[in-house]
Amino acid sequence: MFQNITPVTKTIIIINVIVFLLSFLLPNLMYHLAAYYPFSQSFKIWQIITHMFAHGGWMHLLFNMFTLLSFGPVLEKVLGDRKFISFYLICGLGSFVIYNIWNYFLVQEAANALLESGINPAAIFANADFFNFNPAYYNSLSGAEQHLFNLLSTPMVGASGAIFGVVTAFAILFPNAELFFMFIPFPVKAKYLLPVIILGSLFLGFRQFEGDNIAHFAHLGGALIGFLWIRNWKNKQNFNRFR
């Protein structure tokens, strides 16, 4: 596997690992690179790119990089270096956009609930800043107010959205490729794996169980953009020569 790694995939993995290691020397680095709700006090424009190269823990990093290592080189060889870079970044941007469209409805729902109970949410919008967190102010809020505060100040981090796009593109181009997974004693074709991943993410995204801090709609956003991009590219190519 490692001897077949392609240049762009290798570079992406190296950047992610370096950023993760730097976060031990600069503990707040990850939070500055993470992406926040675009209309919150914590949001900075660079976060729409930098969130793709930061991770919240070893397991998060290892899972994402192993998945990229498994699917990225094949896709990179098919698309070429430049198109693969563009594809990867566009999928990451798509994950940010779709995730925050979903976040927008959650924020509006939380703000409207406060208005209906006679509470003006404007102060929460003004004070919900991850980098200037005031515990005394936060603890003075009701549960509904804290919910809105959390929506505005919780960061999204990781390469998962972009990598979901990579996996989606692989499944579209190589639907009959047989994949092996731990704990599954038989191969699974890519065309069967993709619907399971999408439906699973949809279910978990809408349910969002307590304690689940995974941005499922970011995954779906990356998968959706990956699907649209690769279908458009495939329609313009004589793809049969690659298969």
Secondary structure as UniProt FT lines:
FT   HELIX           2..4
FT   HELIX           7..25
FT   TURN            27..28
FT   HELIX           29..33
FT   TURN            38..39
FT   TURN            41..42
FT   TURN            45..46
FT   HELIX           47..50
FT   HELIX           51..53
FT   HELIX           58..79
FT   HELIX           81..116
FT   TURN            117..118
FT   HELIX           122..127
FT   HELIX           130..132
FT   HELIX           135..139
FT   HELIX           143..153
FT   HELIX           160..173
FT   TURN            175..176
FT   STRAND          178..179
FT   TURN            182..183
FT   STRAND          188..189
FT   HELIX           190..207
FT   TURN            210..211
FT   HELIX           216..235
FT   HELIX           239..242
//
